[in-house]
Amino acid sequence: MQPNQTISDLLTAFRDGRITREEAEQAIHGLQIETVGEIARLDIGRTARCGMPEAILGEGKTPEDLTGIMLSQVRAAGRSIATRTNREQAVAVLDAARQQGIPAEYREGSGILILSTKPVPAWTGGIVGIITAGTSDRRVAEEAQVVAEEMGCRVKSAYDVGVAGIHRLFPALQGLLDAHVFIIVAGREGTLPAIVAGLLDRPVIGVPVSTGYGYMGGGRAALASMLQSCSALTVVNIDAGFIAGACAARIANLVVRHG
């Protein structure tokens, strides 16, 4: 099954003679649930149904459980992504993957683990622009980036262009203007997404980040600010990089598909 194919794509390909009936049946069979002992039920067919991967949340899982889940998923689907992992979990997963000859990557700054026996999904033509207000927001931005790339998008990014030095924003935007959709990641007072949404004619997704301290710290002020924006702005939950990346990639891929 090709990355990010939906059931509609598969049926169209079969109708047009680009794949055989057996190939279509094999792809649709990927809708099955993969059970990992008594700890997880993996939705292996999510990509076929929704065009987005199933990611494993590392938080709250023992290194042993996370290892078992990721190995099961990569065997069944060819790729496995875990978000918000810690160093102990990463060491366990990387060691097990190495022993089994499975290529693995750990992005420590964002806590992303990737196991893969298949290549990175082919580029769909979709482009996602990601901008962060500060360097502390990068971990959430990289989570969004990984998800968008797993959905076949190319990601262009610019970091540390927040409103405390707003003159940094305009040259940064120049290199991102071919993006179909923008993700703007900001903590503290969360002003940047509203500004970008007021400048561009593209969809903008604001991601409040749990940086900042004191009154309404932990991302609450940023969330409230984005929700109150008078710009046309879509807002996801605090630190929800995965959701932002998935939504942005869906938008970009639809733009490319339907022109």
N, C-alpha and C positions, 0 to 999 in steps of 0.2 A: 504494500500500500504506500503510495506516495505521500510525503508530508502534507498535512493540512487539507487532504481531500475530504469532501463531505459525501454523504450518501448520494445526493443529487449529482455531484461530479462523477461518481462511479457509475450511476445508471446512464448518464449521458455518454460517458466513454464507451460503455457496453453497446448502447444503441448505435453509436457512430462507428463501431467496429474497431476501436482503438485498444480495447482489452477483450479477452475472451470471457465466456461465462464463468469458467473455472477461476480466473483471476478476480472477477467481481465477487464471486462467492467467498473466496479466500479473504478479500479485503473486508467485506461486510462481517465476516466471522470475527474480525477484530473488535466487534462491539461487546464481546464477552467480558465478564468480570473476572479478574485474576485474584484469587484468594490467597493470602499469605498467612498461613496458620490460623490463629484466632485473633490476630492483631490488625489486619487490614483487608480491605476489599478494593482492589485497584480498578479504576475505570479506564481500562486499556483503550476503549473505543471512543474516548472523548474527542480526540482529534478528528476522527471520521464524522462524528455527529456535529461538532461545534466549531471545528477548525482551530481549536486551542488545546494545548497539552494539559495533562493532569500533572500538577506539581505537588510534591510532598512537603508538608510543613515540618521542619526539623524540631521546632519548639515542643518540648514535652515528651520527646521520644528518647529512649535509651540508645546509646551507640549501636548496641546489638540489634534492636528492633529496626532502627533506621537502615542499617546495613542490609538486613534481610529484605526489607521492603524495596530498597533501591535495586538490589540484585534481581529480585523477582520482576520488577518493572522493566529493567533493561533487557532481560531475556525475552520478555513477552512483546515489548514494543520497540526495542532497538535504542531507545533513549530514555533517560530518567533524570529528572531535575528535583533537587531538594532546596528549599529556601530557608533562611534564618537558622542555619546550622552553626554549631560552635566548633572549636578546635578539636575537642575530644571526639565528637561525632565524625568530623572530617578524617581524622587519623584512622579511625576504625574502618570507614568506608573505603578510603584510598588503599589501605592495606589489603582488604578483602578483594577489591577490584584488581589490584596488581597481581595477587596470587592466581586469579582466574583469567588473567590476560585481557581485562576489559579496560579500554582507555578511560581515564578519569581526569577531571579538572576541578580544582578548588579555588574559588575566588574569595579569598579571606576577607577582603574589605566589605563585601556585601553578604558574606555567608552563604554563597551559592555553591552547590555541588552538582556536577554534571557527569553522568556515566553515559557512554555511547558506544554502540557497535555499528551505528549508521552515521553517514555524513550529516553535517548541519543542513537543515532544510533549505531547498533551493530558493533563491530570491524570487518573490512574487511580483516585484515591481513596486511594492509599497515602501514608503519612506516615513519614518517616525523621527521627529525632532525632540530631543530631551534637553531641558535647561534646568540647572539648579541655581538657587539663590546663593548657597554657600557650599564650602567643601564638606561640611558635616552632613549635607543632604545627599552626598554621592552614593551612600550605601543603598538608599531607597531607589535612586535613579538607576543604579546598576541592576537591581532586581527587575525593574520595568524593562530595561534593555534586553536582558536575557530572555524574557518571555516574548517580547516582540520579535527577537531574532529567531526564536523557536517556531514562531508562526510565519516565518519566511520574509520578514521585513528587514530592510536595511535601516540602521539607526545612526543618526548624526547627533552629536551632543556638544554642549558648551556648559562648563561648570564655573561656579563662583561669579555670577553676574547679577547679584542682588541689588536692591534699591539703595543700599547704603552708598553705592557708587554706581548710580544708574547709567552713567556714561559708558560703562562696560557692556551694557546690554546691546546697544545698537550695532556695533561691529560684530558682536557674536551672532546676532540674528542674520547677518548677511550671508553667512555660510550655511544657513539652515532653511532658506526660503523655498527650497524645492520639496520640503516635507509636506505630506498630505495632512498631518495632524501633529499637534504639539503636546508634550507632557511637561508641565512646569512644576518643579519640586521645590518646596520652600517651608522652612520652619519659622520660629519666632512669630512675627506678626503676619506672615504669609501674604505679603502684598504683591509679589511678583506675578503670579498667574493673572490677576485682574489687569495689570498693566499690559502684559503680552496679549491678552485677549482683546484689549482695546486697540491694539496696533495691527493685528493680523486678520485676514479674511479666511482663516482655517479654524477647524475645531481645536479647542484648547481644553486639556484635562488638568485640573489642579490637584496636586498631591500634598496635603499638609504633613509635615514631618515633626516627630516628637523631639526636636531640638528646642532650646529655650528653657527658661527657668522662671521662678517667681510666679506672680499672679497669672493664671491661665497658661502656665507652661505645659510642657509635655505634648505640644501640638494642638492644644485646645484653642488658643488664640488664633493660630493659623487656620484651623478648620472654620471657626466662626467668621473670620475675615473673608475667606473664600466663599462661604455660603451667602454672605451679605454683599457680594460683589455686584456692581451694576453693569459690569461687562457680561457678555454672553459666555458663561463659563460652566463647565461640568466639573463636579468635585467628587473625589472618592474619599474613603475613610483615611484616618491617620496612619501613615506608614504603609499604605496599601499599594506598594509598587507593582505587585503581581497583577492586581486588578487593573491598574492604569495601563500597564503594558499590554494586557490582553485586549482591553477595549480599544486602545489606540491602533493596535495591529488589525483588529477587525475593521475599523473605519478605513484604514489605509488600503487594506486588501479589497474592500468593497469598492472603493474609488477606482482602483486599478481594474477590477473585474468588470465594472459597469460603466466606467469612463465618464 
